[in-house]
Amino acid sequence: MIKGTGQVLIFLISIDFMKSVQISEYGSSDVIKIEENSPMPSPSTGKIQAKIIAAGVNPVDWKIREGHFREMMPLQFPATLGIDFSGVVEQIGEVNSDAPLDFKQGDEVYGQASISSGGSGAFAELALANKDSIADKPKSLSHLQAAGLPLVGVSAWQALVENIGLSKDQKILIHGGAGGIGSMAIQLAKHLGAYVGTTVSINDKQFVQELGADQIIDYKKENFEEIVHDYDAVFDTVGGETYKRSFRALAKGSGIIVSMLEQPNSELMSQYGIKAVFLFSQVNRQRLTKLAQWVDQNNIKVNIDKTFPLDEADKALDYQKDVHPRGKVVLTVAS
Ligand SMILES: NC(=O)c1ccc[n+]([C@@H]2O[C@H](COP(=O)([O-])OP(=O)(O)OC[C@H]3O[C@@H](n4cnc5c(N)ncnc54)[C@H](OP(=O)(O)O)[C@@H]3O)[C@@H](O)[C@H]2O)c1
């Protein structure tokens, strides 16, 4: 406040803050802090700032928190967590005429805002996202459902459509059919006309039956490789011994296994004459757009198992890690 000649001048400095979910070290859920005073991120060229309505939770979020990728992708602390989101475009960065943004303020979008994809972290009230990591939100889904779709939907799409080339009347075994990726993969495989076997816990039997699974195997009581033979493809979202045992379920000399967790095992590949692929999910605008069209045209469901408010991101990540959702866990951020 400056006092002049009978006048009072008041300088108001307006700094906008937002809430975000941050970590300043790797560890378990107690390293998560809700930061109320994070500066609002402002978009540079090729980026948008989105108001986050909902943010999807994936196993990779707690793996990042625990430092599983610290060598491959070291974080600069403090770091805002979160990858998947659905929301509304608030601001757009400078537009490069060679690479138009194709989005305007108010557009409903979904996709990724992770630090590793050039974003600022999706577990926040506002986030920056690279224009190539987002697309128009599927119209038939709520923001809650759309927030649960990007990573799991694109993973299923890359596996079944791009890697396996699954076609009508082929047989596919999907491990972890009740999980985020598995529940999308069952719906996609049925849409492609395949016969679908899946491994789940007994409690998830009805859920995957409603998604369209033809043969359901209780992985805690039954050995799938004694039930399933001569399948064309396996989609493995579990890894470990499940991956190794899967070679026995495939047609010798012609089958393919795509794994979200395991690098190709050359010994098993040559023993069984099977093609094996490790899938690294890459979410981009083209895949998100195709996914949204498929969802809208075919009444595809994203099952929300449980929602948590942004303030309870620590509990949401623990739930994802320890309880395993039937479908997806989503953080609600704004209405
Ligand atoms: N490579 C990549 O780029 C990439 C991308 C995305 C995800 N991933 C990885 O892919 C995996 C799956 O992701 P997600 O989002 O689908 O996870 P999720 O939602 O936690 O689902 C995992 C499912 O697997 C089931 N499961 C556990 N052990 C099983 C077994 N032995 N046999 C059959 N089912 C079993 C769980 O059921 P229960 O509740 O019965 O245990 C759960 O339904 C995660 O490890 C994730 O990190 C990798």
The ligand as a MOL file (V3000), in Angstrom:
LIG
                    3D

  0  0  0     0  0            999 V3000
M  V30 BEGIN CTAB
M  V30 COUNTS 48 52 0 0 0
M  V30 BEGIN ATOM
M  V30 1 N 4.0630 -52.4380 -20.9190 0
M  V30 2 C 3.3210 -51.3440 -20.8190 0
M  V30 3 O 3.5060 -50.3520 -21.5520 0
M  V30 4 C 2.1900 -51.3330 -19.8360 0
M  V30 5 C 1.1300 -50.4150 -19.9970 0
M  V30 6 C 0.0520 -50.4830 -19.1200 0
M  V30 7 C 0.0330 -51.4390 -18.1030 0
M  V30 8 N 1.0930 -52.2930 -17.9760 0 CHG=1
M  V30 9 C 1.0750 -53.2990 -16.9130 0
M  V30 10 O 0.0630 -54.2510 -17.2260 0
M  V30 11 C -0.4420 -54.8400 -16.0270 0
M  V30 12 C -1.9740 -54.8670 -16.0380 0
M  V30 13 O -2.4660 -53.5480 -16.0020 0
M  V30 14 P -3.9810 -53.2620 -15.5940 0
M  V30 15 O -4.1760 -51.7980 -15.6450 0
M  V30 16 O -4.9000 -54.1340 -16.3580 0 CHG=-1
M  V30 17 O -3.9460 -53.7700 -14.0560 0
M  V30 18 P -5.1670 -54.1190 -13.0610 0
M  V30 19 O -6.3430 -53.2760 -13.3850 0
M  V30 20 O -4.6140 -54.0910 -11.6870 0
M  V30 21 O -5.5640 -55.6180 -13.4580 0
M  V30 22 C -4.7670 -56.7160 -13.2070 0
M  V30 23 C -5.6880 -57.9380 -13.1300 0
M  V30 24 O -4.8970 -59.1250 -13.1180 0
M  V30 25 C -5.5320 -60.0540 -12.2640 0
M  V30 26 N -4.5820 -61.0830 -11.8620 0
M  V30 27 C -3.6010 -61.0230 -10.9290 0
M  V30 28 N -2.9280 -62.1890 -10.8990 0
M  V30 29 C -3.4970 -62.9940 -11.8260 0
M  V30 30 C -3.2470 -64.3160 -12.2820 0
M  V30 31 N -2.2450 -65.0690 -11.7790 0
M  V30 32 N -4.0270 -64.8210 -13.2650 0
M  V30 33 C -5.0220 -64.1070 -13.8110 0
M  V30 34 N -5.3320 -62.8400 -13.4100 0
M  V30 35 C -4.5660 -62.2850 -12.4460 0
M  V30 36 C -6.0570 -59.2090 -11.1270 0
M  V30 37 O -7.1100 -59.8960 -10.4860 0
M  V30 38 P -7.1220 -60.2340 -8.8950 0
M  V30 39 O -7.8320 -59.0970 -8.2690 0
M  V30 40 O -7.8820 -61.5040 -8.8480 0
M  V30 41 O -5.7040 -60.3510 -8.4640 0
M  V30 42 C -6.5470 -57.9630 -11.8710 0
M  V30 43 O -7.9170 -58.1060 -12.2450 0
M  V30 44 C 0.1580 -54.0290 -14.8720 0
M  V30 45 O 1.2390 -54.7330 -14.3130 0
M  V30 46 C 0.6520 -52.7660 -15.5610 0
M  V30 47 O 1.7070 -52.1210 -14.8800 0
M  V30 48 C 2.1640 -52.2740 -18.8200 0
M  V30 END ATOM
M  V30 BEGIN BOND
M  V30 1 1 1 2
M  V30 2 2 2 3
M  V30 3 1 2 4
M  V30 4 1 4 5
M  V30 5 2 4 48
M  V30 6 2 5 6
M  V30 7 1 6 7
M  V30 8 2 7 8
M  V30 9 1 8 9
M  V30 10 1 8 48
M  V30 11 1 9 10
M  V30 12 1 9 46
M  V30 13 1 10 11
M  V30 14 1 11 12
M  V30 15 1 11 44
M  V30 16 1 12 13
M  V30 17 1 13 14
M  V30 18 2 14 15
M  V30 19 1 14 16
M  V30 20 1 14 17
M  V30 21 1 17 18
M  V30 22 2 18 19
M  V30 23 1 18 20
M  V30 24 1 18 21
M  V30 25 1 21 22
M  V30 26 1 22 23
M  V30 27 1 23 24
M  V30 28 1 23 42
M  V30 29 1 24 25
M  V30 30 1 25 26
M  V30 31 1 25 36
M  V30 32 1 26 27
M  V30 33 1 26 35
M  V30 34 2 27 28
M  V30 35 1 28 29
M  V30 36 1 29 30
M  V30 37 2 29 35
M  V30 38 1 30 31
M  V30 39 2 30 32
M  V30 40 1 32 33
M  V30 41 2 33 34
M  V30 42 1 34 35
M  V30 43 1 36 37
M  V30 44 1 36 42
M  V30 45 1 37 38
M  V30 46 2 38 39
M  V30 47 1 38 40
M  V30 48 1 38 41
M  V30 49 1 42 43
M  V30 50 1 44 45
M  V30 51 1 44 46
M  V30 52 1 46 47
M  V30 END BOND
M  V30 END CTAB
M  END
